[in-house]
Amino acid sequence: MTDSIDALRARVNAFVEERDWAQFHSPKNLAMAMIVEAAEVVEHFQWMTESDSRQLHAETKDKVGQELADTFVYLMRIAEVCGIDLIAATNAKIALNAQKYPADKCKGSNAKYTEYQ
């Protein structure tokens, strides 16, 4: 079982190395592949109501999970190829978003930060 980001990253990297696929993994190719997989996630929700999208049947949930996993693998590969620490980048982005979206100004609102700054 791979239950940490580092272990999962190592497993994905080993999978790629065993197949000699790194030669195909340019940032451009990986970004394109990731967006295709993200579109496949969207496809499962395309004609659902808001309510239906919150209560997935087991089979649909499994399929969405597979597409999310594909998207996540490509995200990890882009970060690997570009030398980006996803944990550090995410923590930095959350800190930036906390400044752009202070809880006292945006709580319960979906407005863009430019609407209240």
C-alpha positions as CSV (number, residue, x, y, z in Angstrom):
1,M,0.0,0.0,0.0
2,T,1.3,3.4,-0.9
3,D,0.0,5.8,1.6
4,S,2.3,8.8,1.3
5,I,3.0,11.2,-1.5
6,D,6.7,10.3,-1.5
7,A,6.0,6.6,-1.7
8,L,3.4,7.1,-4.4
9,R,5.7,9.3,-6.4
10,A,8.4,6.7,-6.2
11,R,6.0,4.0,-7.3
12,V,4.8,6.1,-10.3
13,N,8.4,6.9,-11.2
14,A,9.4,3.2,-11.1
15,F,6.3,2.4,-13.3
16,V,7.4,4.9,-15.8
17,E,11.1,3.8,-15.8
18,E,10.1,0.1,-16.2
19,R,8.4,1.0,-19.4
20,D,10.9,3.6,-20.7
21,W,8.1,6.2,-20.9
22,A,10.1,9.2,-19.5
23,Q,11.1,10.0,-23.1
24,F,7.5,10.9,-23.8
25,H,6.9,12.8,-20.6
26,S,7.7,16.4,-21.6
27,P,5.8,19.0,-19.5
28,K,3.7,19.8,-22.6
29,N,2.7,16.2,-23.2
30,L,2.0,15.6,-19.6
31,A,-0.1,18.7,-19.3
32,M,-2.1,17.7,-22.3
33,A,-2.6,14.2,-21.0
34,M,-3.7,15.5,-17.6
35,I,-6.3,17.8,-19.1
36,V,-7.7,14.9,-21.2
37,E,-8.1,12.9,-18.0
38,A,-9.7,15.8,-16.2
39,A,-12.2,16.1,-19.1
40,E,-13.0,12.4,-18.5
41,V,-13.8,13.3,-14.9
42,V,-16.1,16.0,-16.1
43,E,-17.8,13.6,-18.6
44,H,-19.2,11.6,-15.7
45,F,-20.9,14.6,-14.3
46,Q,-21.9,16.3,-17.5
47,W,-25.7,15.7,-17.4
48,M,-26.2,15.2,-13.7
49,T,-28.1,17.6,-11.5
50,E,-26.2,19.2,-8.6
51,S,-27.9,16.8,-6.2
52,D,-27.0,13.7,-8.3
53,S,-23.4,14.8,-8.4
54,R,-23.3,14.7,-4.6
55,Q,-24.7,11.2,-4.4
56,L,-22.8,9.0,-6.8
57,H,-23.7,5.4,-7.4
58,A,-20.9,3.0,-6.5
59,E,-20.1,2.2,-10.1
60,T,-19.9,5.9,-11.1
61,K,-17.9,6.7,-8.0
62,D,-15.4,4.0,-9.0
63,K,-15.1,5.3,-12.5
64,V,-14.7,8.9,-11.3
65,G,-12.0,7.6,-8.9
66,Q,-10.1,6.0,-11.7
67,E,-10.2,9.2,-13.8
68,L,-9.1,11.3,-10.8
69,A,-6.2,8.8,-10.2
70,D,-5.1,9.2,-13.9
71,T,-5.3,13.0,-13.5
72,F,-3.3,12.8,-10.2
73,V,-0.6,10.6,-11.8
74,Y,-0.1,13.1,-14.6
75,L,0.0,16.0,-12.1
76,M,2.7,14.2,-10.1
77,R,4.7,13.5,-13.3
78,I,4.5,17.1,-14.4
79,A,5.8,18.2,-11.0
80,E,8.5,15.5,-11.1
81,V,9.7,16.5,-14.6
82,C,9.7,20.2,-13.8
83,G,11.3,19.8,-10.4
84,I,8.4,21.2,-8.4
85,D,7.7,20.1,-4.9
86,L,3.9,19.8,-4.9
87,I,3.5,20.0,-1.2
88,A,5.6,23.2,-0.9
89,A,3.9,24.7,-3.9
90,T,0.4,23.9,-2.5
91,N,1.3,25.3,0.9
92,A,2.6,28.5,-0.7
93,K,-0.6,28.7,-2.8
94,I,-2.9,28.3,0.2
95,A,-1.0,31.0,2.0
96,L,-1.4,33.3,-1.0
97,N,-5.1,32.4,-1.3
98,A,-5.6,33.2,2.4
99,Q,-4.3,36.7,1.7
100,K,-6.5,37.1,-1.4
101,Y,-9.6,35.6,0.3
102,P,-9.6,36.6,4.0
103,A,-12.3,34.6,5.8
104,D,-13.8,37.7,7.3
105,K,-14.5,39.1,3.8
106,C,-15.4,36.1,1.8
107,K,-16.9,33.5,4.2
108,G,-20.0,32.0,2.5
109,S,-19.4,33.9,-0.8
110,N,-18.2,32.6,-4.1
111,A,-17.2,36.1,-5.3
112,K,-13.8,36.6,-6.9
113,Y,-11.4,38.4,-4.6
114,T,-11.4,41.5,-6.9
115,E,-15.0,42.1,-5.9
116,Y,-14.2,42.9,-2.3
117,Q,-10.7,44.2,-2.2
